């Protein structure tokens, strides 16, 4: 499992989910990626992360295209939609299963909360996905997977399979600039056995789909919000397991409201469509995004 780096032309991506309207935070992320690609003479891809079929809506996907075009951004065609790549994710899950580093999990969020409240399970820690999974289903055979079961990564087995290999990545974001090394002990305490998907329908969770798609699209620079910085070690681990190339990472600051809270899709007051309908220009919205008038 030798490390592979991404060669050649600068390629990045903006990958929104069509589960709500784009807001100023999305604009900042899209512009950061797009301007980075433009400055390097490369490409910024648009990817629609629509595997959450319970919340994804075609009208929100249409609004993504409209808002980005209104802002003057363009992208190479065709646009990838994750809902059209379920067989690819299923194959990645199958490969990890054959390596012996996944297991089925039937636990609900309520089950996990109950397990974490039990003294024998230890204290609760927060991972990129919330509470670190206490391992209730660890040890179940993959052949025991039933309808509705999630597929989790067995972190301990995955780390053992790497045989002590040192995993690194390069970060260019201001807050974390430098070379980082994956720390197995920190991963055990702060990340744990994350969900990778569901075998029965081939649906992949964010951690698996993002590394598979970035590699397949030749993304050389991953540009995203700093809230995802702590997820990078698990992405780096999956890249090593699946023998995928390693991009450069850049985690940018988050746009926050007047109270210092991160913007959310439910905050329609900051939606790009709201500004468009109020007669604002793209230049005015870009200035707002940069903090001039938030």
C-alpha positions, 0 to 999 in steps of 0.5 A: 500500500505505497503512498501515491500523490496526485500529479499534473494539472490543478483540479479541485471541486465544489460538492454541494448537497441538494438538500437546501438553498445555497447560502453565503458560506457555500459561496465562499467555499465555491469561490475559494475553490474556483479562484484557486483553480483559475489562479493555477490554470486548472479546473474546478469541478462541480459534483452533486452529492445527492446520496441522501435521497430522503432530503435531496430535492430536484428543485434544490439541485436546479437552484445550485446551477442557477445560483452558481451561474448567476455568480459567474462561475462555470465548470466542466461538463458533465456534472457528476451526481453521486446517485448515479455512482452507487455501483462504484461505492458498492464495489468499494464497500465490497473490496473493504469487506474482502479485506476484513475491515468492515462489519454490519451494524444495526444500532440506532442513534438511541442505541448508541446514546444508551451504550455510551451512557453505560459506565462500562462503555467509557466516556463519550467523545465527539468524532466528525460524525458525532459520538464515537461509536462504542463498538456494540456490533464490532465482531459481527460477520459481514455475512450477517448483514441484514436489510437496513444495516449500516456498514462500519469500518473496523478501525483497529483492523484497518490500522493493523492491516497497514502494518505501521505504515505512516500516513501523511497529508499536506495542508495549505489552509491558513489554520492548519498549514503544514504536513500532518501525520495520522495518529492512530491513538487519536483516531481511536479516541476521536474518530472510531468505527465510522459508518461507510455505507449500506451494503444492501443498497450500495449507498455510501456515507460521506467518508467513503464516497468523497475519497472514491470520487476525488480519486476518480475525478483526478482531484489534486487539491481538496478545498473545503471548510475547516469543519472537515479538517478533523475528518481528514485522517479517516479519509487518508486511511481510506485512501491507503486501504483502497490504494488511492492517490493523496491530494493536497488539502486546504481547509478554509475558514467558515462564514458565520452570522452576526452571532458567530454561528456557522451558517446553515441551509435552514437560514433562508435569510442568507440564501443566495436566492434571497439576495437575488430576489432582493435585487442584489448584484453578484458583486454585492453578494461576493463582498458580503461573503468576504465579510463586508456587510454581513 
